[in-house]
């Protein structure tokens, strides 16, 4: 069974962005700190048929 030739039909259910997370980097005693926010995009799919 070759999955390379399989056809999939899907419907987009939801599309948006997740909650913000904070990325914080710090090095002690070196006067170095970086604060950056990040929101990951996502798409939710509903698989209609595989065949």
KOLNU-121913 format. One record per residue: y, x, z of N, C-alpha, C, CB in turn. Coordinates in pm, whole numbers. Glycine has a CB too. Layout:
% residues N
Y | X | Z | Y | X | Z | Y | X | Z | Y | X | Z
...
% end
This chain:
% residues 51
-119 | 85 | 0 | 0 | 0 | 0 | 124 | 89 | 0 | 0 | -96 | 123
199 | 81 | -107 | 320 | 162 | -121 | 441 | 81 | -77 | 337 | 212 | -267
510 | 130 | 25 | 629 | 60 | 72 | 751 | 92 | -13 | 657 | 97 | 217
741 | 191 | -99 | 854 | 227 | -183 | 888 | 120 | -285 | 826 | 355 | -254
789 | 39 | -324 | 814 | -65 | -424 | 832 | -203 | -362 | 700 | -68 | -523
835 | -213 | -230 | 850 | -343 | -164 | 995 | -391 | -177 | 809 | -334 | -15
1011 | -521 | -199 | 1144 | -581 | -206 | 1167 | -663 | -80 | 1160 | -668 | -334
1286 | -649 | -23 | 1320 | -717 | 102 | 1444 | -801 | 77 | 1343 | -616 | 218
1440 | -924 | 124 | 1556 | -1013 | 117 | 1607 | -1035 | 258 | 1520 | -1148 | 47
1736 | -1010 | 280 | 1794 | -1021 | 414 | 1928 | -1092 | 408 | 1809 | -882 | 479
1967 | -1151 | 521 | 2096 | -1218 | 534 | 2173 | -1152 | 647 | 2077 | -1370 | 560
2303 | -1129 | 624 | 2387 | -1072 | 728 | 2420 | -1181 | 829 | 2517 | -1010 | 668
2384 | -1157 | 957 | 2408 | -1254 | 1063 | 2539 | -1225 | 1134 | 2292 | -1253 | 1164
2563 | -1099 | 1166 | 2682 | -1062 | 1242 | 2727 | -923 | 1199 | 2657 | -1067 | 1395
2858 | -901 | 1206 | 2913 | -771 | 1168 | 3034 | -746 | 1256 | 2951 | -766 | 1015
3036 | -634 | 1324 | 3149 | -608 | 1413 | 3143 | -469 | 1472 | 3154 | -710 | 1524
3204 | -457 | 1590 | 3209 | -328 | 1658 | 3171 | -347 | 1804 | 3350 | -263 | 1646
3099 | -249 | 1859 | 3056 | -254 | 1998 | 3174 | -229 | 2091 | 2945 | -152 | 2024
3148 | -237 | 2220 | 3250 | -207 | 2320 | 3285 | -59 | 2315 | 3203 | -247 | 2460
3405 | -28 | 2359 | 3451 | 110 | 2357 | 3385 | 191 | 2468 | 3604 | 117 | 2371
3343 | 312 | 2432 | 3295 | 406 | 2533 | 3392 | 523 | 2536 | 3148 | 454 | 2501
3401 | 589 | 2648 | 3492 | 701 | 2667 | 3410 | 830 | 2664 | 3571 | 688 | 2800
3449 | 923 | 2578 | 3386 | 1055 | 2571 | 3483 | 1151 | 2639 | 3355 | 1099 | 2422
3440 | 1211 | 2749 | 3526 | 1299 | 2828 | 3460 | 1435 | 2842 | 3557 | 1239 | 2967
3530 | 1539 | 2801 | 3479 | 1676 | 2811 | 3572 | 1754 | 2902 | 3468 | 1743 | 2671
3514 | 1841 | 2985 | 3593 | 1919 | 3079 | 3522 | 2049 | 3109 | 3618 | 1840 | 3209
3600 | 2155 | 3121 | 3547 | 2283 | 3167 | 3622 | 2321 | 3293 | 3561 | 2395 | 3056
3547 | 2349 | 3396 | 3611 | 2376 | 3524 | 3687 | 2508 | 3522 | 3508 | 2377 | 3635
3799 | 2508 | 3587 | 3885 | 2625 | 3607 | 3942 | 2683 | 3477 | 3809 | 2731 | 3678
3932 | 2614 | 3366 | 3979 | 2669 | 3239 | 4093 | 2586 | 3178 | 3864 | 2676 | 3140
4140 | 2487 | 3249 | 4250 | 2401 | 3202 | 4215 | 2338 | 3066 | 4382 | 2482 | 3191
4090 | 2290 | 3055 | 4043 | 2231 | 2930 | 3985 | 2094 | 2961 | 3937 | 2322 | 2861
4042 | 1992 | 2897 | 3985 | 1858 | 2907 | 4023 | 1779 | 2783 | 4032 | 1785 | 3036
3929 | 1699 | 2736 | 3951 | 1616 | 2619 | 3898 | 1476 | 2649 | 3881 | 1677 | 2493
3978 | 1376 | 2616 | 3937 | 1238 | 2634 | 3946 | 1168 | 2498 | 4025 | 1165 | 2742
3837 | 1103 | 2460 | 3833 | 1039 | 2330 | 3755 | 909 | 2342 | 3768 | 1133 | 2224
3805 | 804 | 2279 | 3735 | 677 | 2276 | 3652 | 664 | 2149 | 3835 | 561 | 2287
3549 | 581 | 2155 | 3462 | 562 | 2039 | 3409 | 419 | 2039 | 3345 | 664 | 2039
3416 | 355 | 1922 | 3355 | 223 | 1904 | 3262 | 230 | 1783 | 3463 | 112 | 1884
3136 | 199 | 1808 | 3035 | 206 | 1703 | 3031 | 74 | 1626 | 2896 | 239 | 1762
3034 | 83 | 1496 | 3018 | -36 | 1414 | 2872 | -76 | 1403 | 3077 | -13 | 1275
2847 | -205 | 1383 | 2709 | -252 | 1371 | 2702 | -370 | 1274 | 2653 | -293 | 1509
2585 | -390 | 1218 | 2556 | -505 | 1134 | 2420 | -559 | 1176 | 2558 | -468 | 982
2414 | -689 | 1206 | 2289 | -755 | 1243 | 2235 | -828 | 1120 | 2309 | -853 | 1363
2110 | -798 | 1085 | 2047 | -860 | 969 | 1934 | -952 | 1011 | 1995 | -753 | 873
1911 | -1056 | 929 | 1794 | -1142 | 946 | 1708 | -1124 | 822 | 1835 | -1294 | 967
1585 | -1079 | 842 | 1494 | -1055 | 730 | 1438 | -1190 | 684 | 1379 | -957 | 770
1465 | -1224 | 558 | 1418 | -1352 | 504 | 1277 | -1340 | 446 | 1514 | -1402 | 396
1254 | -1238 | 367 | 1121 | -1223 | 308 | 1094 | -1077 | 274 | 1107 | -1310 | 181
969 | -1040 | 283 | 923 | -907 | 245 | 811 | -926 | 144 | 875 | -823 | 371
827 | -865 | 28 | 721 | -885 | -70 | 740 | -814 | -197 | 707 | -1024 | -98
% end
